[in-house]
Amino acid sequence: MADPTRHPFLEDLSKHRGAPPTAVVIFGASGDLTARKLIPAVYNLAADNLLPPDFHLVGYGRKEIADAEFRTLAADAIKEFSRRELSDDVWGRIAERTTYVAGGYDDPAAFDRLAEHLARIDEQIGREVQPLFYISTPPSVFEPILLNLGRSGLAQKHLGKPHHAKVIIEKPFGRDLTSALELNRTITSVLEEHQVYRIDHYLGKETVQDLLVQRFANSIFEPLWNRNFIDNVQITVAEEVGVGSRGGYYEQSGALRDMIQNHTMQLVALTAMEPPGSLDAEAIRDEKVKLLRAIQPLDPQHDVARAQYDAGMIAGKPEKGYLQEEGIAEASNTETYAAIRLSINNWRWQGVPFYLRSGKRMARRVTEIAVQFKRPPGTLFAGGGFDLATNTLSFQIQPDEGLSMVLNGKVPGLETRTQPVKMSFRYSTTFGSNTPEAYERLVLDAMIGDGTLFIRGDEAETSWKLYTPLLEAWAEAGRVGMDSYPAGSWGPANADELLDAGGHLWRKP
């Protein structure tokens, strides 16, 4: 007979894929990411009956906040940012198990209090609860948090059991190869690799996950997915917004660190990797690392372009240039746009360029992967009247997730004329608009110990090994080689020249 004191959403183990009783501890509980993404993710998992039995939510931060106040802040975050409206019934089930611990990130005594708090949770429910620590803080405090988790024994809690302690770490994973190696050394000094979940929220997006399905569950694509049929691959991560009030942060980052080294390289790896032996997390991550290691070193003179946005118009509204933004140095050499040409030295991709670009203040917000196939011989449909386009398979990751295929078709009529046509699929129209957010999938996966959609330590290091020499070359060059582009455009002239050398053009998503 079911325990009448237990809520229905805590009963059905099959619905939450077998996650054990879990206490999610959020470091940086009063921060923006927690309010916008993490609290709504927990709430929506509860609404979908996907939380494990005896789920607890524990906030941790420097501010002194009473449990009741933290619950109020969490409810307000759900009202503002959740994809669902706040239900008193659903939230009530979480709220009664939501608590807060105040303390510094470099304060050993505070971590001892946190350990005692989690021990009391174990005692209250009469069983061991899996601790899942989510480090949602600035990277400057990653190290003290990790070291204190180790010193307090929290990192080793239940080690050797399926419900052992786990740690989710937000990006950035370092600023270059040296700092990434140092961070990984700190991590491995207190945790085993299987306990660590380096999060990149792009991997939780439906279309990114769909890449593996499209490639390996459809026999029409895999025979064509190589240098014999594909001409080039273009990956675009474009934003309409500028740096806004984050100028001080962005000056230390730039487009390469902010978007290309992490998000965009994950898209490259999933697009280009070899078929894994299974859907096991390590099999997939092994293939991603192999692919990243096959990428050739970059030539700063010929394989890259960088630029800053100038004043321009977006949606009929004038926007100022990067150098006029608040907190930006007068002679800043921080790029707001970067374009890269990658060459992959393996059998599948030899000779196929991968073009990457990411920028702020561009024509519109869009993230897509476009696979452009080679043109057929032009003998049959040559001459006037035949409007032929390159066959292109594009995966749109945001804002409207889906995929499309550009084909050539005959125009109705008595003459033989052709015209490009597009076949499209959108998640919102096929499956409904209330698609789970990326953080929901990622938090759930970490609870059940599935690392497929997370980044392994050697994966982060391999990506930094590729880009650190470029960052060093740019730092030495200063503003030499820095181009500009008007806000509201698709980028600078030097990025177009990057493709001209291979006889290609940037597509407009």
C-alpha positions as CSV (number, residue, x, y, z in Angstrom):
1,M,0.0,0.0,0.0
2,A,1.3,3.5,-0.8
3,D,2.4,5.6,2.0
4,P,-0.4,8.2,2.5
5,T,2.1,10.8,3.7
6,R,4.0,10.7,0.4
7,H,2.9,12.9,-2.5
8,P,1.8,11.1,-5.7
9,F,4.5,12.8,-7.7
10,L,7.1,11.0,-5.5
11,E,5.8,7.5,-6.1
12,D,6.3,6.4,-9.7
13,L,10.0,5.6,-10.1
14,S,9.5,4.7,-13.7
15,K,8.5,8.2,-14.6
16,H,11.8,9.8,-13.5
17,R,14.1,7.2,-15.0
18,G,15.3,5.8,-11.7
19,A,16.8,8.8,-10.0
20,P,17.4,8.1,-6.3
21,P,16.3,10.5,-3.5
22,T,18.3,13.7,-4.2
23,A,19.1,16.9,-2.5
24,V,20.1,19.6,-5.1
25,V,22.4,22.2,-3.5
26,I,22.7,25.4,-5.6
27,F,25.8,27.5,-4.9
28,G,24.9,31.0,-6.0
29,A,21.3,30.5,-5.0
30,S,20.5,34.3,-5.2
31,G,22.0,34.7,-8.7
32,D,20.5,35.4,-12.0
33,L,21.0,31.9,-13.5
34,T,19.3,30.3,-10.5
35,A,16.2,32.5,-10.9
36,R,16.0,32.4,-14.7
37,K,16.8,28.7,-15.3
38,L,17.5,26.4,-12.4
39,I,14.5,27.1,-10.1
40,P,12.1,27.0,-13.1
41,A,13.8,23.7,-14.3
42,V,13.2,22.1,-10.9
43,Y,9.6,23.3,-10.9
44,N,8.9,22.0,-14.4
45,L,10.4,18.6,-13.6
46,A,8.0,18.4,-10.6
47,A,5.1,19.4,-12.8
48,D,6.0,16.5,-15.2
49,N,6.3,14.0,-12.3
50,L,10.0,13.6,-13.0
51,L,11.5,14.4,-9.7
52,P,12.8,11.5,-7.6
53,P,11.3,10.5,-4.3
54,D,12.3,12.6,-1.3
55,F,13.6,15.4,-3.4
56,H,15.0,18.4,-1.5
57,L,16.2,21.8,-2.8
58,V,18.9,23.6,-0.8
59,G,20.1,27.1,-1.6
60,Y,23.6,28.2,-0.6
61,G,24.9,31.8,-0.8
62,R,26.7,34.6,1.0
63,K,23.4,36.4,1.7
64,E,21.6,35.7,5.0
65,I,18.2,34.5,3.8
66,A,15.6,32.8,5.8
67,D,14.0,29.6,4.4
68,A,10.7,31.3,4.0
69,E,12.2,34.2,2.1
70,F,14.1,31.9,-0.2
71,R,10.9,30.0,-1.0
72,T,9.2,33.4,-1.8
73,L,12.1,34.3,-4.1
74,A,11.9,30.9,-5.8
75,A,8.1,31.2,-6.3
76,D,8.6,34.7,-7.8
77,A,11.3,33.3,-10.2
78,I,8.9,30.6,-11.4
79,K,6.1,33.2,-12.0
80,E,8.4,35.3,-14.1
81,F,10.6,32.7,-16.0
82,S,8.9,29.3,-16.0
83,R,7.4,27.9,-19.2
84,R,4.4,27.0,-17.1
85,E,2.3,29.1,-14.8
86,L,2.9,28.6,-11.1
87,S,0.6,25.9,-9.6
88,D,0.2,26.1,-5.8
89,D,-0.2,22.4,-5.7
90,V,3.0,21.6,-7.6
91,W,5.1,24.4,-5.9
92,G,3.7,23.4,-2.5
93,R,5.2,20.0,-2.9
94,I,8.6,21.4,-3.6
95,A,8.4,24.3,-1.2
96,E,8.0,22.2,1.9
97,R,11.4,20.6,1.1
98,T,13.2,23.8,0.1
99,T,15.7,25.3,2.6
100,Y,18.7,27.7,2.6
101,V,22.2,27.7,4.1
102,A,24.2,30.9,4.3
103,G,27.9,31.0,4.1
104,G,31.0,32.1,2.3
105,Y,32.5,30.0,-0.5
106,D,35.9,30.1,1.2
107,D,34.5,29.4,4.7
108,P,35.2,25.8,5.9
109,A,32.9,26.2,8.9
110,A,30.0,27.1,6.5
111,F,30.6,23.9,4.5
112,D,30.6,21.9,7.8
113,R,27.1,23.5,8.5
114,L,26.0,22.4,5.0
115,A,27.2,18.9,5.7
116,E,25.3,18.8,8.9
117,H,22.2,20.2,7.1
118,L,22.3,17.4,4.5
119,A,22.9,14.8,7.3
120,R,19.7,16.0,9.0
121,I,17.8,15.4,5.7
122,D,19.1,11.9,5.7
123,E,17.9,11.4,9.3
124,Q,14.5,12.9,8.6
125,I,13.6,10.6,5.8
126,G,15.4,7.5,7.2
127,R,17.6,6.9,4.1
128,E,20.7,8.2,2.3
129,V,20.0,11.0,-0.1
130,Q,22.2,11.7,-3.1
131,P,23.8,15.2,-2.9
132,L,23.9,17.0,-6.3
133,F,25.9,20.2,-6.0
134,Y,25.3,22.8,-8.7
135,I,28.1,25.4,-8.9
136,S,26.3,28.4,-10.4
137,T,28.8,31.1,-9.4
138,P,31.4,33.3,-11.0
139,P,34.5,31.1,-12.0
140,S,36.6,33.0,-9.4
141,V,35.1,30.9,-6.6
142,F,35.1,27.5,-8.4
143,E,38.3,26.5,-6.6
144,P,37.3,27.4,-3.0
145,I,33.9,25.7,-3.5
146,L,35.5,22.5,-4.8
147,L,38.3,22.4,-2.2
148,N,35.7,22.9,0.6
149,L,33.5,20.2,-0.8
150,G,36.6,17.9,-0.5
151,R,37.7,19.1,2.9
152,S,34.2,18.8,4.4
153,G,33.8,15.2,3.1
154,L,30.8,16.3,1.0
155,A,32.6,15.4,-2.3
156,Q,33.1,11.8,-1.0
157,K,29.6,11.3,0.4
158,H,28.2,7.9,-0.6
159,L,31.2,7.3,-2.9
160,G,31.2,3.8,-4.2
161,K,27.4,3.7,-4.3
162,P,25.0,4.6,-7.2
163,H,23.8,7.7,-5.3
164,H,27.3,9.1,-4.7
165,A,27.8,12.9,-4.6
166,K,27.8,14.6,-8.0
167,V,28.9,18.1,-9.0
168,I,27.6,20.2,-11.9
169,I,29.9,23.0,-13.0
170,E,28.8,25.9,-15.1
171,K,31.1,27.3,-17.8
172,P,33.6,28.8,-18.4
173,F,36.0,26.0,-17.8
174,G,39.0,28.2,-17.7
175,R,40.1,31.2,-19.9
176,D,42.8,29.3,-21.8
177,L,44.6,26.0,-21.8
178,T,46.7,26.7,-18.7
179,S,43.7,27.8,-16.5
180,A,41.6,24.8,-17.9
181,L,44.4,22.4,-16.8
182,E,44.5,24.1,-13.4
183,L,40.8,23.8,-12.9
184,N,40.8,20.2,-13.9
185,R,43.6,19.5,-11.5
186,T,41.6,21.1,-8.7
187,I,38.5,19.0,-9.7
188,T,40.4,15.7,-9.8
189,S,42.1,16.4,-6.5
190,V,38.7,16.1,-4.7
191,L,36.4,14.3,-7.2
192,E,36.5,11.4,-9.6
193,E,35.7,12.2,-13.2
194,H,32.4,10.2,-13.1
195,Q,31.2,12.6,-10.4
196,V,31.7,15.7,-12.5
197,Y,29.2,17.2,-14.9
198,R,30.6,20.2,-16.8
199,I,27.5,21.8,-18.3
200,D,27.0,23.4,-21.7
201,H,23.3,24.2,-22.0
202,Y,23.5,24.0,-25.8
203,L,23.8,20.2,-25.4
204,G,20.4,20.1,-23.7
205,K,18.6,21.7,-26.6
206,E,16.3,19.4,-28.6
207,T,17.8,20.1,-32.0
208,V,21.3,19.4,-30.7
209,Q,20.2,16.1,-29.4
210,D,18.4,15.5,-32.6
211,L,21.7,15.7,-34.5
212,L,22.5,12.1,-33.4
213,V,19.1,10.9,-34.3
214,Q,19.1,12.4,-37.8
215,R,22.6,11.2,-38.5
216,F,22.4,7.6,-37.2
217,A,18.7,6.8,-37.2
218,N,18.1,7.8,-40.9
219,S,19.9,5.7,-43.5
220,I,19.5,8.3,-46.2
221,F,22.1,10.6,-44.4
222,E,25.0,8.5,-43.2
223,P,26.1,7.3,-46.7
224,L,26.3,11.0,-47.7
225,W,27.9,12.4,-44.5
226,N,31.5,12.6,-45.8
227,R,33.9,14.5,-48.2
228,N,32.5,12.8,-51.3
229,F,29.1,14.5,-51.0
230,I,29.4,17.5,-48.6
231,D,31.0,20.7,-49.9
232,N,31.2,22.7,-46.6
233,V,29.6,23.1,-43.2
234,Q,28.6,26.4,-41.7
235,I,27.7,27.0,-38.1
236,T,26.3,30.3,-37.1
237,V,25.7,31.6,-33.5
238,A,24.3,35.1,-34.0
239,E,22.9,37.5,-31.4
240,E,21.0,40.8,-31.9
241,V,21.9,42.1,-28.5
242,G,25.1,44.0,-27.7
243,V,27.1,43.7,-24.5
244,G,24.7,46.1,-22.6
245,S,25.6,46.5,-18.9
246,R,28.0,43.5,-19.1
247,G,30.8,45.4,-20.8
248,G,33.3,44.9,-17.9
249,Y,32.8,41.1,-18.1
250,Y,32.8,41.0,-21.9
251,E,36.1,42.9,-22.1
252,Q,37.7,39.9,-20.4
253,S,35.9,37.4,-22.6
254,G,35.1,38.2,-26.3
255,A,33.3,36.1,-28.9
256,L,35.9,33.4,-29.1
257,R,35.9,32.6,-25.4
258,D,32.2,33.4,-24.9
259,M,30.7,31.3,-27.7
260,I,33.1,29.6,-30.1
261,Q,35.4,27.6,-27.8
262,N,32.5,26.0,-25.9
263,H,29.0,26.1,-27.5
264,T,30.1,26.1,-31.1
265,M,32.8,23.5,-30.7
266,Q,30.2,21.1,-29.2
267,L,28.1,21.6,-32.3
268,V,31.2,20.8,-34.5
269,A,31.9,17.6,-32.5
270,L,28.4,16.3,-32.8
271,T,28.1,17.1,-36.5
272,A,31.4,15.6,-37.5
273,M,32.2,12.8,-35.1
274,E,32.3,9.1,-36.1
275,P,29.4,6.8,-35.1
276,P,29.8,5.7,-31.5
277,G,29.7,2.1,-30.6
278,S,26.6,2.6,-28.4
279,L,24.6,5.4,-26.8
280,D,26.7,5.0,-23.7
281,A,27.9,8.4,-22.4
282,E,31.6,7.5,-22.6
283,A,31.3,6.0,-26.1
284,I,29.8,9.3,-27.4
285,R,32.3,11.4,-25.5
286,D,35.2,9.3,-26.8
287,E,34.2,10.0,-30.4
288,K,33.8,13.8,-29.7
289,V,37.3,13.9,-28.3
290,K,38.7,12.0,-31.3
291,L,37.1,14.5,-33.6
292,L,38.4,17.5,-31.7
293,R,42.0,16.1,-31.8
294,A,41.8,15.7,-35.6
295,I,41.3,19.4,-36.1
296,Q,44.4,21.1,-37.6
297,P,46.1,24.0,-35.8
298,L,44.8,27.4,-36.8
299,D,46.8,29.9,-38.8
300,P,46.0,33.3,-37.3
301,Q,46.7,35.0,-40.7
302,H,44.5,32.8,-42.9
303,D,42.0,30.8,-40.9
304,V,40.4,33.4,-38.7
305,A,38.7,36.8,-38.8
306,R,37.7,39.1,-35.9
307,A,35.8,42.4,-35.7
308,Q,33.8,44.7,-33.4
309,Y,30.4,46.1,-34.1
310,D,30.0,49.8,-35.1
311,A,26.9,51.9,-34.8
312,G,24.0,50.7,-36.9
313,M,20.3,50.0,-37.0
314,I,18.4,46.9,-35.7
315,A,14.6,46.7,-36.1
316,G,14.5,50.4,-37.1
317,K,16.3,51.4,-33.8
318,P,19.7,53.0,-33.8
319,E,22.4,51.1,-31.8
320,K,25.8,52.4,-30.7
321,G,29.1,50.7,-31.4
322,Y,31.0,48.5,-29.1
323,L,33.6,51.2,-28.3
324,Q,30.8,53.5,-27.1
325,E,29.3,50.9,-24.8
326,E,29.6,51.4,-21.0
327,G,32.7,49.8,-19.5
328,I,34.6,49.4,-22.8
329,A,38.2,50.6,-23.1
330,E,38.8,53.3,-25.7
331,A,41.3,51.2,-27.6
332,S,39.8,47.8,-26.8
333,N,41.0,44.8,-28.8
334,T,38.2,42.5,-27.6
335,E,36.3,40.9,-30.5
336,T,32.5,40.9,-30.6
337,Y,32.6,38.8,-33.8
338,A,34.9,35.9,-34.7
339,A,34.9,33.6,-37.8
340,I,37.0,30.5,-38.0
341,R,37.8,28.0,-40.8
342,L,38.5,24.6,-39.4
343,S,40.2,21.7,-41.3
344,I,39.6,18.2,-40.0
345,N,42.4,15.7,-40.8
346,N,40.6,12.4,-41.0
347,W,39.2,10.2,-43.8
348,R,35.6,11.5,-43.5
349,W,36.3,15.2,-43.6
350,Q,39.6,15.7,-45.4
351,G,39.2,18.8,-47.7
352,V,35.7,19.8,-46.3
353,P,36.0,23.2,-44.6
354,F,33.9,23.9,-41.4
355,Y,33.1,27.6,-41.1
356,L,32.2,28.9,-37.7
357,R,31.0,32.4,-36.8
358,S,29.6,34.1,-33.8
359,G,28.8,37.7,-33.1
360,K,26.8,40.3,-31.2
361,R,24.6,43.0,-32.8
362,M,24.0,40.9,-35.9
363,A,21.0,41.0,-38.2
364,R,18.9,38.6,-36.0
365,R,19.2,36.1,-33.3
366,V,19.8,32.6,-34.7
367,T,21.9,29.5,-34.1
368,E,22.1,27.0,-36.9
369,I,24.2,24.2,-38.4
370,A,24.0,24.2,-42.2
371,V,25.4,21.2,-44.1
372,Q,25.9,22.2,-47.8
373,F,26.1,19.3,-50.3
374,K,28.1,19.4,-53.5
375,R,26.3,20.6,-56.6
376,P,25.3,18.0,-59.2
377,P,27.0,18.1,-62.6
378,G,25.6,21.1,-64.4
379,T,25.1,19.4,-67.8
380,L,21.5,18.5,-67.6
381,F,20.0,21.7,-66.2
382,A,22.4,24.3,-67.5
383,G,21.5,27.6,-69.1
384,G,18.6,30.1,-68.5
385,G,15.4,29.1,-66.8
386,F,17.1,26.8,-64.3
387,D,17.3,28.3,-60.9
388,L,19.3,25.7,-58.9
389,A,20.4,26.0,-55.3
390,T,22.9,24.0,-53.3
391,N,21.1,21.2,-51.4
392,T,21.4,22.2,-47.8
393,L,20.3,20.5,-44.6
394,S,20.1,23.0,-41.8
395,F,19.5,22.4,-38.1
396,Q,18.0,25.5,-36.4
397,I,18.8,25.4,-32.7
398,Q,17.3,28.8,-31.7
399,P,15.1,30.6,-31.6
400,D,12.6,28.2,-33.4
401,E,14.0,24.7,-33.1
402,G,13.7,22.4,-36.1
403,L,15.4,21.5,-39.3
404,S,14.9,22.1,-43.0
405,M,16.2,20.8,-46.4
406,V,16.6,22.9,-49.5
407,L,15.8,20.9,-52.7
408,N,15.4,21.9,-56.3
409,G,11.9,21.4,-57.8
410,K,10.1,22.0,-61.1
411,V,7.9,25.1,-61.3
412,P,4.4,24.2,-62.5
413,G,3.7,25.1,-66.1
414,L,4.3,24.0,-69.7
415,E,8.0,25.0,-69.6
416,T,10.7,23.1,-67.7
417,R,11.8,25.6,-65.2
418,T,13.3,24.9,-61.7
419,Q,13.2,26.7,-58.4
420,P,14.6,25.9,-54.9
421,V,12.1,24.7,-52.4
422,K,12.3,24.1,-48.7
423,M,11.0,21.3,-46.7
424,S,10.8,22.2,-43.0
425,F,10.1,20.6,-39.6
426,R,9.6,22.6,-36.4
427,Y,9.3,21.2,-32.9
428,S,6.7,23.8,-31.9
429,T,4.3,22.8,-34.7
430,T,4.9,19.1,-34.6
431,F,5.2,18.5,-30.9
432,G,3.6,21.6,-29.4
433,S,5.3,24.8,-28.1
434,N,5.7,23.7,-24.5
435,T,9.0,21.9,-25.1
436,P,11.2,21.2,-22.0
437,E,14.0,23.7,-21.5
438,A,17.6,22.5,-21.8
439,Y,18.3,22.9,-18.1
440,E,15.4,20.5,-17.3
441,R,17.0,17.7,-19.3
442,L,20.5,18.4,-17.9
443,V,19.5,18.6,-14.3
444,L,17.5,15.3,-14.6
445,D,20.4,13.6,-16.5
446,A,22.8,14.6,-13.7
447,M,20.4,13.2,-11.1
448,I,20.4,9.8,-12.8
449,G,24.1,9.9,-13.5
450,D,23.9,10.2,-17.3
451,G,26.9,12.2,-18.6
452,T,26.1,12.0,-22.3
453,L,25.2,15.7,-22.6
454,F,28.0,16.9,-20.4
455,I,31.7,17.8,-21.2
456,R,34.5,15.6,-20.1
457,G,37.7,17.1,-18.8
458,D,39.9,16.0,-21.7
459,E,37.3,17.4,-24.1
460,A,37.5,20.9,-22.6
461,E,41.3,20.7,-22.6
462,T,41.4,19.6,-26.3
463,S,39.3,22.6,-27.3
464,W,41.4,25.0,-25.4
465,K,44.6,23.6,-26.9
466,L,43.2,24.5,-30.3
467,Y,42.2,28.1,-29.4
468,T,44.8,29.2,-26.9
469,P,47.5,30.0,-29.5
470,L,45.0,32.1,-31.4
471,L,44.1,34.1,-28.3
472,E,47.8,34.6,-27.6
473,A,48.4,35.8,-31.2
474,W,45.5,38.3,-31.0
475,A,46.7,39.6,-27.6
476,E,50.1,40.3,-29.2
477,A,48.6,41.9,-32.3
478,G,46.4,44.3,-30.3
479,R,44.0,46.0,-32.7
480,V,46.0,45.0,-35.8
481,G,43.7,42.9,-38.0
482,M,40.6,44.0,-36.2
483,D,37.7,44.7,-38.7
484,S,34.3,46.3,-38.0
485,Y,30.7,45.7,-39.0
486,P,27.6,47.8,-38.6
487,A,25.1,46.7,-36.0
488,G,22.3,44.9,-37.7
489,S,24.5,43.3,-40.4
490,W,25.7,39.7,-40.9
491,G,29.3,40.6,-40.1
492,P,32.6,42.1,-41.4
493,A,34.3,42.0,-44.8
494,N,37.2,40.0,-43.6
495,A,34.8,37.2,-42.7
496,D,33.6,37.2,-46.3
497,E,37.1,37.0,-47.5
498,L,37.7,34.0,-45.3
499,L,35.2,32.1,-47.4
500,D,36.2,33.7,-50.7
501,A,39.4,31.8,-50.6
502,G,37.5,28.5,-50.8
503,G,34.9,29.7,-53.3
504,H,32.2,29.9,-50.7
505,L,29.7,32.4,-49.4
506,W,28.1,32.8,-46.0
507,R,24.4,31.8,-46.1
508,K,21.8,34.0,-44.6
509,P,19.9,31.9,-42.0
